[in-house]
């Protein structure tokens, strides 16, 4: 006999099991419109940076943390995508920048530092992130170019 509560619980258990064995989306962010594209992307001919929306989907799975970056045009169609490996177990911080978190990620041998700004303790300024170009911040985070 079909029991709605039991059926819902079985779905929940199946979903949790799936997430435990596969990567699940941990968070989603959008690259700020004024930010440059990560170096693993280039602006397609006929378009400008202003024509592109870039979203990252951060995953945690058995193989570690990754992020899928998806570039879409103004019409919403996917232009490009790249999967990058995130370094470490969580975003990095610096004592003199308590409201900023950093992720170091590599795709195709190219490493970028992404900045997550906080508006309060442990509250991220969503949905935007920025690409870090400051050589001093990169040096302090151990990223060599």
Buried (B, 14 or more C-beta within 10 A) or exposed (E): EEEEEEEEEEEEEEEEEEEEEEBEEBBEBBBBEEBBBBEBBEBEEEEEBEBBBBBBBBBBBEEEBBBBBBBBBEEEEEBBBBBBBBBEEEBBBEEEBEBBBBBBBBBEEBBBBBBBBBEEEEEBBEEBBBBBEEEEBBEBBEBEE
